[in-house]
């Protein structure tokens, strides 16, 4: 909310407008996702669930091998541009199915494999999931996929040491990572890690939100005509809003300025669009909460890590399908509730703490 004031992309008045509307949207979001004691459970035999996960994994990597060659490439995080352009060219040939399968595998299936391996102490599964993420990074150049590997391990260790993580601990972790990145860059005399962990994850989303205001302030809104309303409403552009903003903002037609639900909502319907996407995001998060009930929070945090971070670069509607939220809902509703390496007494304590927190929050609202 504050980045647009410093990014020097839009006028001061527009920056204040964006800050006010974004702040209001987050307030609505916070109150809209207050937990409720309801759950969605799909009863499926555990062996069927893991068979489907295994078969899907084999099919995805088999399809990747047939289309991209599936070659291991050891590429530095700062040198992935050629990989991403090559992957984009491959999508032009192979079609959207390849992109969807890769996102499904990297955002949802590999995380659940790693989570099962970590908490059930089946380290072969951890290796399979981590190697799968590295293979996908080698093909796509997606930094988030590669960085998710140590993030999974870090989350698991944090839950083991802290139990239920609080917001202050997460904020401290983010600030600590930013400080470490700055310290390493200072020692090396570069901006390499700051570009990855500060600019890309913390500053770029706010800057791109301002860029969407700049581009769509005096242009026709997209009205989701490039998305789920394609063919229903007239879409006035030849490229998606992300590429339109990227072309105007950076001067390169190859740049896709993917942004968050704030930017996407404004591009589609102005400020009312932001609140529409906020409501959709509330529904998504409530369903995630319902389908993840009775699973240890340490497990669901790993399963939802990549889709949540992907939301930073996508709108609410996009995050549901291609971001992995829908697949995560289905998997969390079906995976077995046992076998995650937590004792029954600890699991009951976790449930009791969660119930007490819900009661306390509801009491505060009355």
C-alpha positions in Angstrom: 0.0 0.0 0.0 2.9 2.3 0.6 5.2 1.4 -2.3 3.2 3.5 -4.9 4.1 6.6 -2.9 7.8 6.0 -3.4 7.8 4.3 -6.8 7.1 7.6 -8.7 4.8 5.9 -11.1 1.5 7.7 -10.6 0.5 11.1 -9.2 0.4 11.7 -5.5 -3.4 11.9 -5.4 -3.7 8.6 -7.3 -1.2 7.0 -4.9 -3.4 8.1 -1.9 -6.5 6.8 -3.6 -4.8 3.5 -4.3 -3.6 3.3 -0.7 -7.1 4.0 0.7 -8.9 1.5 -1.5 -6.3 -1.2 -1.0 -6.4 -0.7 2.8 -10.2 -0.9 2.7 -10.0 -4.1 0.6 -7.6 -5.7 3.1 -9.9 -4.8 6.0 -12.8 -6.4 4.2 -10.6 -9.4 3.5 -9.5 -9.8 7.2 -13.1 -9.7 8.5 -14.4 -11.8 5.7 -12.1 -14.8 6.4 -12.6 -15.0 10.2 -12.6 -18.8 10.8 -15.8 -20.7 11.3 -16.1 -24.3 12.6 -17.3 -25.9 9.3 -15.4 -28.3 7.1 -15.6 -30.0 3.7 -14.4 -33.6 3.6 -14.4 -36.0 0.7 -14.0 -39.6 1.9 -11.6 -41.4 -0.4 -9.5 -44.5 0.6 -5.9 -43.3 1.3 -4.3 -45.7 -1.2 -6.5 -44.3 -3.9 -5.5 -40.7 -3.1 -1.8 -41.5 -3.2 -2.2 -43.6 -6.4 -3.8 -40.6 -8.1 -1.0 -38.3 -6.9 1.6 -40.7 -8.1 -0.1 -41.3 -11.5 -0.5 -37.6 -12.0 3.1 -37.0 -11.2 4.3 -39.6 -13.7 2.0 -38.3 -16.4 3.1 -34.7 -15.9 6.8 -35.4 -16.1 6.2 -37.8 -19.0 4.4 -35.1 -20.9 7.1 -32.6 -20.0 9.7 -35.0 -21.4 7.8 -35.4 -24.6 7.4 -31.7 -25.1 10.4 -29.9 -23.6 13.0 -32.7 -23.3 13.1 -32.4 -19.5 16.8 -31.5 -19.3 18.5 -30.6 -16.0 20.0 -27.1 -16.2 22.0 -25.5 -13.4 21.1 -21.9 -13.9 21.7 -19.0 -11.5 18.6 -17.2 -10.3 19.8 -14.0 -11.9 20.2 -15.7 -15.3 16.8 -17.2 -16.0 15.5 -14.8 -18.6 16.6 -17.0 -21.6 14.9 -20.1 -19.9 11.7 -18.2 -19.5 11.7 -17.0 -23.1 12.4 -20.5 -24.4 9.6 -21.9 -22.2 7.2 -19.2 -23.5 8.1 -20.2 -27.1 7.5 -23.8 -26.2 4.0 -23.0 -24.9 3.2 -21.4 -28.3 3.8 -24.8 -29.8 2.5 -27.2 -27.1 -0.5 -25.2 -26.0 -1.9 -24.2 -22.6 -2.1 -27.8 -21.3 1.6 -27.9 -20.6 1.5 -24.7 -18.6 -1.5 -25.9 -16.5 0.1 -29.3 -15.8 3.4 -27.7 -14.7 1.6 -25.3 -12.4 -0.5 -28.1 -10.9 2.6 -30.1 -10.2 4.8 -27.4 -8.9 2.2 -25.4 -6.9 0.2 -28.3 -5.4 1.4 -31.9 -6.0 5.1 -31.5 -5.3 4.4 -29.5 -2.0 2.1 -32.2 -0.7 4.7 -34.9 -1.6 7.3 -33.0 0.3 5.0 -32.3 3.3 4.2 -36.0 3.5 7.8 -36.9 3.3 8.9 -34.4 6.0 6.3 -35.2 8.6 6.1 -38.9 8.0 9.9 -39.1 7.9 9.9 -40.6 4.5 12.8 -38.7 3.1 12.7 -40.4 -0.2 9.4 -38.5 -0.8 11.2 -35.2 0.1 13.9 -36.0 -2.4 11.3 -36.8 -5.1 9.4 -33.6 -4.5 12.5 -31.4 -4.4 14.0 -33.0 -7.5 10.6 -32.4 -9.2 10.7 -28.7 -8.3 14.2 -28.5 -9.7 13.3 -30.1 -12.9 10.4 -27.7 -13.4 12.7 -24.8 -12.6 15.1 -26.1 -15.3 12.3 -25.9 -17.9 10.4 -22.8 -16.9 13.0 -20.6 -15.1 10.4 -19.9 -12.4 12.4 -18.7 -9.4 9.6 -19.3 -7.0 9.6 -23.0 -7.8 13.3 -23.3 -7.0 13.1 -21.2 -3.8 10.1 -23.2 -2.6 12.4 -26.1 -1.8 14.3 -24.5 1.1 11.1 -22.7 2.1 9.3 -26.0 2.6 12.1 -27.2 4.9 12.2 -23.8 6.7 8.5 -24.0 7.4 8.7 -27.5 8.7 11.5 -26.6 11.1 9.7 -23.4 12.2 6.6 -25.4 13.1 8.6 -28.1 14.9 10.3 -25.4 17.0 7.5 -23.0 17.5 4.3 -25.1 17.1 1.6 -22.8 15.8 3.3 -19.9 14.0 2.1 -16.4 14.8 1.9 -13.4 12.5 4.8 -11.7 14.4 7.0 -14.7 13.7 6.2 -14.7 10.0 6.9 -10.9 9.8 10.2 -11.5 11.7 11.1 -14.2 9.2 10.4 -11.9 6.2 12.4 -9.1 7.7 15.2 -11.4 8.7 15.4 -12.8 5.1 15.5 -9.2 3.7 18.2 -8.2 6.2 20.3 -11.3 5.4 20.0 -10.6 1.6 21.2 -7.0 2.2 24.1 -8.2 4.3 25.3 -10.7 1.8 25.0 -8.2 -1.1 27.0 -5.7 1.0 29.7 -8.2 1.6 29.8 -9.1 -2.1 29.4 -5.6 -3.4 26.3 -6.5 -5.5 22.5 -6.2 -5.5 21.9 -9.9 -6.5 20.0 -11.2 -3.5 18.3 -7.8 -2.8 16.8 -8.0 -6.4 15.4 -11.4 -5.7 14.2 -11.3 -2.0 13.4 -7.6 -1.7 12.6 -6.0 -5.0 10.8 -9.0 -6.6 8.9 -10.2 -3.6 8.2 -7.0 -1.6 8.6 -3.9 -3.9 7.6 -5.1 -7.4 4.0 -6.0 -6.5 3.3 -2.5 -5.2 5.0 -0.9 -8.1 3.0 -3.0 -10.6 -0.2 -2.1 -8.8 0.6 1.6 -9.5 1.6 0.7 -13.1 -1.9 -0.8 -13.6 -3.4 2.4 -12.4 -1.2 4.4 -14.7 -2.2 2.3 -17.8 -5.9 1.8 -17.2 -6.8 5.1 -15.7 -7.8 6.6 -19.0 -8.2 3.4 -21.1 -11.1 1.0 -21.4 -11.3 -1.5 -18.6 -10.7 -5.2 -19.5 -14.0 -6.4 -17.9 -12.4 -9.9 -17.5 -12.8 -10.3 -21.3 -9.4 -12.0 -21.5 -10.4 -14.4 -18.7 -13.6 -16.2 -17.7 -15.8 -13.7 -19.5 -14.0 -14.2 -22.9 -16.6 -14.3 -25.6 -19.3 -12.7 -23.4 -18.0 -9.2 -23.2 -16.0 -7.3 -25.8 -12.3 -7.3 -25.0 -10.7 -4.1 -26.4 -7.1 -5.3 -26.6 -5.0 -7.8 -28.6 -3.0 -8.9 -25.5 -3.7 -9.6 -21.9 -3.7 -6.7 -19.4 -0.4 -8.0 -18.0 1.3 -7.8 -21.4 -0.3 -4.4 -22.1 1.0 -3.0 -18.8 4.4 -4.6 -19.4 4.7 -3.1 -22.9 3.7 0.4 -21.9 5.5 0.5 -18.5 8.7 -1.2 -19.5 8.8 -0.5 -23.3 9.2 -4.2 -24.1 6.4 -6.3 -25.7 8.0 -9.4 -24.1 7.4 -8.2 -20.6 4.4 -9.6 -18.7 3.6 -7.4 -15.7 1.6 -10.0 -13.7 0.3 -8.5 -10.5 -2.0 -9.1 -7.6 -5.7 -8.9 -7.1 -5.6 -5.2 -6.4 -4.0 -4.5 -9.8 -6.0 -7.1 -11.6 -9.3 -5.8 -10.2 -8.5 -2.2 -11.2 -7.5 -3.3 -14.7 -10.8 -5.1 -15.2 -13.3 -2.7 -13.6 -11.5 0.1 -11.8 -11.8 0.5 -8.1 -15.1 -1.5 -7.9 -13.2 -4.4 -9.5 -10.8 -4.5 -6.6 -13.7 -5.2 -4.2 -15.1 -7.8 -6.5 -11.8 -9.6 -6.5 -11.6 -9.2 -2.8 -15.0 -11.0 -2.3 -13.9 -13.8 -4.6 -10.6 -14.1 -2.6 -12.6 -14.3 0.6 -14.7 -17.2 -0.8 -11.5 -18.9 -1.9 -9.8 -18.6 1.5 -12.9 -19.7 3.3 -13.1 -22.9 1.1 -9.4 -23.5 1.7 -10.0 -23.2 5.5 -12.9 -25.6 5.2 -11.1 -28.2 3.1 -8.0 -28.1 5.3 -9.8 -28.8 8.5 -8.5 -31.7 10.6 -5.1 -31.5 8.8 -2.2 -30.2 10.9 -1.5 -26.6 10.3 2.1 -27.5 9.7 1.0 -29.6 6.7 -1.5 -27.2 5.1 1.1 -24.3 5.4 3.4 -26.2 3.1 0.7 -27.3 0.7 -0.5 -23.7 0.4 2.8 -21.9 0.4 3.4 -21.8 -3.4 -0.2 -21.0 -4.3 -0.2 -18.2 -1.7 3.0 -16.7 -3.0 1.7 -17.0 -6.6 -1.3 -14.9 -5.6 1.2 -12.0 -5.3 1.5 -12.1 -9.1 -2.1 -13.0 -10.1 -5.7 -12.0 -9.7 -8.3 -13.8 -7.6 -9.8 -15.7 -10.5 -6.5 -16.7 -12.0 -5.2 -17.9 -8.6 -8.2 -20.2 -8.3 -7.4 -22.2 -11.4 -3.9 -21.7 -12.7 -2.5 -20.6 -9.3 -3.4 -24.0 -7.7 -6.0 -23.1 -5.1 -8.8 -25.3 -6.7 -6.5 -28.3 -6.9 -5.3 -27.6 -3.3 -8.9 -27.6 -2.1 -9.6 -31.0 -3.7 -6.4 -32.5 -2.4 -6.8 -31.2 1.1 -10.4 -32.5 1.2 -9.3 -36.0 0.2 -5.9 -36.7 1.7 -5.9 -38.9 4.8 -5.9 -37.1 8.2 -3.4 -39.6 9.7 0.1 -40.6 8.9 1.6 -37.1 9.1 4.0 -37.9 11.9 2.1 -36.0 14.7 1.1 -37.9 17.8 -2.6 -38.0 18.6 -2.1 -36.1 21.8 -0.2 -33.3 20.0 -2.9 -33.4 17.2 -5.7 -33.0 19.8 -3.8 -30.1 21.4 -3.5 -28.4 18.0 -7.3 -28.9 17.5 -8.0 -27.6 20.9 -5.9 -24.5 20.4 -7.6 -23.8 17.1 -11.0 -24.2 18.7 -10.0 -21.8 21.6 -8.8 -19.2 19.1 -12.1 -19.4 17.1 -14.1 -19.0 20.4 -11.9 -16.0 21.5 -12.2 -14.2 18.1 -16.0 -14.7 18.1 -16.2 -13.4 21.6 -14.3 -10.3 20.6 -16.8 -9.5 17.9 -19.8 -9.6 20.3 
